[in-house]
Amino acid sequence: METIQFNLPQNQIPQAWYNIVPDLPQPPAPPLHPVTHKPLSPEDLAPIFPMNIIEQEVSREREIEIPGEVRQIYAQWRPAPLIRARRLEKALDTPAHIYYKYEGVSPAGSHKLNSAVPQVWYNKQAGTKHLTTETGAGQWGSALAMACSFLGLDCKVYMVRVSYNQKPYRRALIEAFGATVTASPSNTTESGRAILAKEPECRGSLGMAISEAVEVAVKDPNTKYTLGSVLNHVLLHQTVIGLEAIEQMALAGDEPDVVIACAGGGSNFAGIAMPYIGRNLKGKSHARIVAVEPAACPSLTKGHFTYDFGDTGHFTPLMKMYTLGSSFLPPGIHAGGLRYHGMAPLVSHVISLGLAEATTVQQLDAFAAGIRFARAEGIIPAPESNHAVAEAIRQALEAKAEGKPRTILFGLSGHGHFDMQSYIDYQAGKLENYEYPEEEIAMALSGLPVVS
Ligand SMILES: *Cc1c(COP(=O)(O)O)cnc(C)c1O
């Protein structure tokens, strides 16, 4: 029988997360204070994050031990399976070997729980009582609500209004885990009221919801803020994905020629990519590393690599990243988790150094790939994950055209069971491709902060 799953025993959940920073040829640019534009000090972050998280955020340690209780919770779904897509290979009639690392087995249905659990754990250690966050499509909100329920913290989620209305199941999931959900922009914060005063019907955005969640944390000493992507500590937690994948690919007796993942804020991409980039840097592998973003929100491929705010209200530090401008409102594509104006500074940095590359996929091509994958492999990918699936299929067909083998590993970041409305719309021909919104991006970029 042909092996299709390469499973590690539970005691091989990684003992430590991998921090790539000390292995990089150049350190990433420091975040800057939003008002003074001076490099940020750890104390500047203290109103929103506990010190143990801030230490991880600025850490230069290569390995950071995963706390025992976090590993114990991980053990419910980790090590996550590495699967060889043999039926997809046959359907494509390709000489390529296609592997996917499947994060949809987490109880939250995506990779997001990998960071939600340690973020809540460290906050609990530090004495935090309440957590706030934002969520777009609801994946991060549901993962954080679940982790808070496991560890006994109170959780408040600002959900982008358009998703709050369109995704009642995700909202119900968050509430089932005991968290409260507020549609953003809301009248519960100053930043929300300011937006509603100008635009009462505002549909909201991740940048706006971040402003609200941060504001609530800043105003209460027992409340801290959490972010589901972008920041170094979030990317760090996700490296369990790639660390496991390296061991599993060894079990499969294969070495990837290319590693692919979709990138919204950059955490799931970093999770599978950073351990492989580290391996490449040590000369142990020579894999191409590819981040895939939606053509409608192309921060890596069309953005500027410069300092920008992480939110619309300009409360966050300035981060050097690929950005479309913090006022850019991405079109309403169904891959809600990929609708962010910026990209993780660490992901931006490795791309700028040429250690990884980026490409885009149109919405209809992403869904077509997801359907093709589902018919061969039986898993309905999340709309975000479809972007990685599309690039993997494109590469497998390229290998076929060349008549050469190629080993492709891609990150399947989550399942799409809560996103079936988008599949219904796709099958009904109601989805469209969005052209690159050149004018809006030019306008948002012209408003970038000037940092001397
Ligand atoms: C949130 C999400 C993404 C995108 O977020 P990143 O920070 O880029 O990882 C991708 N896939 C799924 C399933 C998600 O929930």
The ligand as an ORCA input file, in Angstrom:
! r2SCAN-3c Opt
* xyz 0 1
  C      -6.368     33.832      9.147
  C      -6.154     32.806      8.156
  C      -5.199     32.944      7.127
  C      -4.370     34.170      6.924
  O      -3.678     34.663      8.031
  P      -2.107     34.689      8.146
  O      -1.809     35.591      9.237
  O      -1.547     35.172      6.858
  O      -1.745     33.308      8.434
  C      -5.017     31.911      6.244
  N      -5.747     30.794      6.321
  C      -6.674     30.614      7.280
  C      -7.457     29.355      7.302
  C      -6.902     31.613      8.229
  O      -7.813     31.430      9.183
*
